[in-house]
Amino acid sequence: MMTRYMFMVIASLLASVLAAAAEPEFKVYQVARAKEGPKIDGILEDPCWNNIARISGFTQVITGSGPAKEQTSVAMVSDDKALYMRIECADADVAAKVKEHDGAVYTDDCIEIFIEPKNIHKSAHHFVVNALSVQYEEDPEQGKDWNGLWETSAKKGENGWSAEVMIPFASLGTAAKEGDIWGFNVCRENYVSGNERYTELSCWSDTGGGFNAPERFGHIVFGSYLACLKDNLLPEMAKRRQDIESFMKEHPKAAADCKPRYEQVVKSIQEISDAVKAKDIITEKEFSELYPKSEATLRTLDGLIYELRLAALLLE
């Protein structure tokens, strides 16, 4: 019995250490709801962009470390039909030549957008637009053969280039509702004219290497942070807790070793619940503390469910 228990604990601790080592700085952006989305013309003067917070502070990957030398800013809004983006790229030398849809636009100055509505850190829809407004897209199932509909308009300016983007929820297979949280990242490839090698790769949420790393994406929240925690995370923790308690009643011998850990998790759930229910508004700073703690608690609950099932099998 002791050997089995030690094996499960060591395996669980090892998994936790590896997961923690892979986690980047938590990044989140609150997507404002627009009464009317922008006209996708690249002019960036639509009323919906007034007073909207922007993503910034892009970090270099592969080509260097620390802040990107030529920075990028992104603002987002949504309505019932789509997610809209306003993207501005500081660039002393805009380099873009690919003009074919689904061509190698990623060899030009371009923006790469990754969206994971399920937020399970496994795979994402991928959208790329270069400084000529030429598009490339792929999804987790069909890859490059996927031709999801979306709109872009890019323009070159004195200090770089900019783009407006509209990604319909229909192309993602799901609409966003109040309190939803999606995996998300926006990355940039920056080239010099006449040079086939990129001079700078950067991204909002540091991927530590290649861009397509869902486990290291940031997050976007539609609506309030409070709704995300109260309407999504707390019910999910309650459901997992109910599943565990039902299993423990059916398999009391298997539950004996896991019960002390489960009691600690229950305390953590109560702390999160009390913190959320005590608030009328959750700030970004508070959300950045509570959401990772909630995700970690859900992972612990999933680990406990696995351990309980394994213990039950070993006792048969």
C-alpha positions in Angstrom: 0.0 0.0 0.0 2.8 2.4 1.0 4.7 1.7 -2.2 1.6 2.4 -4.4 0.9 5.6 -2.6 4.5 6.8 -2.8 4.5 6.1 -6.6 1.3 8.1 -7.1 2.6 11.1 -5.0 6.0 11.1 -6.8 4.3 10.9 -10.2 2.0 13.8 -9.3 4.8 16.0 -7.9 6.9 15.4 -11.0 4.0 16.4 -13.3 3.4 19.5 -11.2 7.1 20.5 -11.4 7.3 20.0 -15.2 4.0 22.0 -15.7 5.3 24.8 -13.5 8.6 25.0 -15.4 6.7 25.4 -18.7 4.4 28.2 -17.6 5.2 31.8 -18.9 4.2 35.0 -17.2 0.4 35.2 -17.1 -1.0 37.5 -19.8 -4.6 38.6 -20.1 -6.6 41.2 -22.1 -10.2 42.2 -21.5 -12.1 42.4 -24.8 -14.5 45.3 -24.8 -17.9 45.0 -26.4 -18.6 47.5 -29.2 -22.1 48.8 -30.1 -20.9 48.7 -33.7 -17.8 47.0 -35.0 -15.2 48.9 -37.2 -15.3 49.2 -40.9 -12.4 47.0 -42.1 -10.6 49.7 -44.1 -7.3 50.1 -42.3 -8.0 53.7 -41.4 -8.2 53.1 -37.7 -10.6 56.0 -37.0 -13.7 54.1 -36.1 -15.5 55.3 -32.8 -15.2 51.8 -31.3 -11.4 52.3 -31.0 -11.7 55.3 -28.8 -10.4 54.8 -25.2 -9.7 51.0 -25.8 -6.8 49.5 -23.9 -4.0 48.0 -26.0 -1.8 45.0 -25.8 1.9 46.1 -26.0 5.3 45.2 -24.5 6.1 42.5 -27.1 9.1 40.2 -26.2 11.7 38.9 -28.6 12.0 35.1 -29.2 14.6 33.1 -31.1 16.3 36.3 -32.6 17.1 37.7 -29.2 15.7 38.3 -25.7 14.0 41.2 -23.8 11.7 43.8 -25.3 11.3 43.9 -29.1 13.3 46.8 -30.7 10.3 47.6 -33.0 7.2 47.4 -30.9 3.6 46.3 -31.7 0.3 47.4 -30.2 -3.0 45.6 -30.5 -6.5 46.7 -29.5 -9.6 44.4 -29.6 -13.4 44.7 -29.4 -16.2 42.3 -30.2 -19.9 42.2 -31.0 -22.3 39.4 -31.6 -20.7 38.4 -34.8 -17.0 38.8 -34.6 -13.7 39.7 -32.9 -12.1 42.8 -34.3 -8.4 43.9 -34.0 -6.5 47.1 -34.5 -2.8 46.4 -35.0 0.0 48.9 -35.3 3.6 47.9 -36.1 6.5 50.3 -35.7 8.8 49.5 -38.6 11.6 51.5 -40.2 11.7 49.3 -43.2 8.5 47.6 -44.2 9.3 44.5 -46.3 6.5 42.5 -48.0 6.3 40.9 -51.4 4.0 37.8 -51.2 0.7 38.5 -52.9 -0.9 35.0 -53.1 -3.5 33.9 -50.6 -2.1 31.1 -48.4 1.3 31.9 -49.9 4.4 32.2 -47.7 3.2 35.4 -46.1 5.2 34.5 -43.0 8.4 35.3 -45.0 7.2 39.0 -45.0 6.6 41.5 -42.4 3.5 40.0 -40.9 1.3 39.5 -37.8 0.4 35.9 -36.7 -2.7 35.5 -34.6 -3.5 32.4 -32.6 -7.0 31.8 -31.1 -8.0 28.8 -29.0 -11.6 29.1 -27.9 -11.6 25.9 -25.9 -8.6 27.2 -23.9 -7.2 23.7 -23.3 -3.7 24.6 -24.3 -3.5 22.1 -27.1 -4.2 23.6 -30.6 -5.4 26.8 -32.1 -6.8 28.5 -35.2 -3.9 30.4 -36.9 -4.3 33.6 -38.9 -1.5 35.4 -40.7 -1.6 38.8 -42.5 1.3 40.6 -44.1 1.8 44.3 -44.7 0.1 43.9 -48.1 -3.0 42.5 -46.4 -2.5 39.1 -47.9 -3.9 36.3 -45.7 -2.9 32.8 -44.7 -5.0 30.7 -42.3 -5.1 27.2 -40.9 -7.1 25.3 -38.3 -6.3 22.3 -36.0 -8.2 19.8 -38.1 -7.6 20.7 -41.7 -4.4 22.6 -41.5 -3.6 24.8 -44.5 -6.5 23.3 -46.4 -8.9 25.2 -44.2 -10.2 28.4 -45.7 -11.9 30.2 -42.9 -13.5 33.5 -43.8 -12.0 36.6 -42.2 -11.3 40.2 -43.3 -8.2 42.3 -43.2 -7.0 45.7 -44.4 -3.4 46.7 -44.0 -1.7 50.0 -44.8 1.8 51.3 -44.8 2.6 54.6 -43.1 5.6 56.8 -42.3 6.5 55.0 -39.1 5.6 51.4 -40.1 2.4 49.6 -41.0 -1.0 48.9 -39.5 -3.9 46.5 -40.1 -7.6 46.1 -39.1 -8.8 42.5 -38.8 -12.2 40.9 -38.4 -12.5 37.2 -37.4 -16.1 36.1 -37.5 -17.1 33.7 -34.6 -18.6 31.5 -37.3 -15.2 30.8 -38.6 -14.1 29.7 -35.2 -17.1 27.4 -34.7 -18.3 29.2 -31.6 -19.5 32.5 -30.4 -18.1 34.3 -27.4 -20.4 35.0 -24.5 -20.0 37.1 -21.3 -17.3 35.7 -19.1 -15.7 33.4 -21.7 -11.9 33.0 -21.6 -10.0 31.9 -24.7 -6.4 31.1 -25.3 -4.8 33.8 -27.4 -1.5 35.1 -28.7 -0.4 37.6 -31.3 3.1 37.4 -32.7 5.1 39.3 -35.3 7.8 38.6 -37.9 9.9 41.6 -38.9 12.1 41.5 -42.0 14.5 43.8 -43.7 14.0 44.5 -47.5 16.1 42.2 -49.6 17.0 39.9 -46.6 15.3 36.5 -46.5 16.2 36.1 -42.9 13.9 37.8 -40.3 15.6 40.4 -38.2 13.3 40.2 -35.2 10.6 37.7 -34.0 8.4 38.9 -31.1 5.2 38.0 -29.4 2.8 39.2 -26.7 2.9 36.1 -24.5 6.5 34.8 -24.5 6.5 31.4 -26.3 10.1 30.7 -25.5 10.7 29.7 -29.1 8.3 28.9 -32.0 5.1 30.9 -32.1 2.6 28.0 -32.2 2.9 27.0 -28.5 -0.6 26.9 -27.1 0.6 25.9 -23.6 2.3 29.3 -23.4 -0.4 31.5 -24.9 -2.0 34.4 -23.1 -5.7 34.8 -22.6 -8.5 37.1 -23.7 -11.7 37.5 -21.6 -15.0 38.6 -23.1 -16.9 40.8 -20.7 -16.0 41.1 -17.0 -13.3 39.2 -15.1 -15.9 38.6 -12.4 -18.2 36.8 -14.8 -15.3 34.6 -16.0 -14.6 33.5 -12.5 -18.1 33.4 -11.1 -19.9 31.8 -14.0 -17.2 29.6 -15.5 -14.4 28.7 -13.1 -16.4 28.3 -9.8 -19.1 26.0 -11.4 -16.3 23.9 -13.0 -14.5 23.4 -9.7 -17.9 22.5 -8.0 -18.6 19.9 -10.7 -15.1 18.2 -10.3 -15.5 18.3 -6.5 -18.9 16.6 -6.8 -17.3 13.9 -9.1 -14.5 13.2 -6.6 -16.8 13.0 -3.6 -19.1 10.6 -5.4 -16.1 8.4 -6.4 -14.7 8.5 -2.8 -18.1 7.3 -1.4 -18.1 4.4 -3.9 -14.5 3.5 -3.3 -13.6 4.3 0.4 -10.4 2.2 0.4 -9.0 3.9 -2.7 -9.9 7.3 -1.2 -8.0 6.8 2.1 -4.6 7.9 0.8 -6.0 10.8 -1.2 -8.3 12.2 1.4 -5.8 14.6 3.1 -4.8 16.1 -0.2 -8.4 16.5 -1.2 -9.2 18.3 2.0 -6.4 20.8 1.2 -7.9 21.4 -2.2 -11.3 22.0 -0.7 -9.7 24.8 1.4 -8.2 26.3 -1.7 -11.6 26.2 -3.5 -13.2 27.9 -0.6 -10.6 30.6 -0.5 -11.1 31.3 -4.2 -14.9 31.2 -3.9 -14.8 33.6 -0.9 -12.5 36.0 -2.8 -14.8 36.1 -5.8 -18.1 36.4 -4.0 -16.8 39.2 -1.9 -16.2 41.4 -5.0 -18.6 43.4 -7.2 -15.7 44.1 -9.6 -12.5 42.0 -10.3 -9.5 44.1 -11.5 -7.0 42.8 -13.9 -4.4 42.4 -11.1 -6.9 40.4 -9.0 -7.8 38.3 -12.0 -4.2 37.6 -12.8 -3.8 36.2 -9.3 -7.1 34.3 -9.0 -7.3 32.7 -12.4 -3.9 30.9 -12.4 -4.8 29.7 -8.9 -8.1 28.4 -10.1 -6.5 26.7 -13.1 -3.9 25.1 -10.8 -6.8 23.9 -8.5 -8.6 22.4 -11.5 -5.4 20.5 -12.5 -5.0 19.2 -8.9 -8.6 18.0 -9.0 -8.0 16.2 -12.3 -4.9 14.7 -10.8 -6.8 13.5 -7.8 -9.5 11.9 -10.0 -6.8 10.1 -11.9 -5.1 8.9 -8.6 -8.4 7.6 -7.2 -9.2 5.6 -10.4 -5.7 4.2 -10.4 -6.0 3.2 -6.7 -9.3 1.6 -7.3 -7.9 -0.5 -10.1 -4.9 -1.6 -8.0 -7.2 -2.7 -5.2 -9.4 -4.9 -7.4 
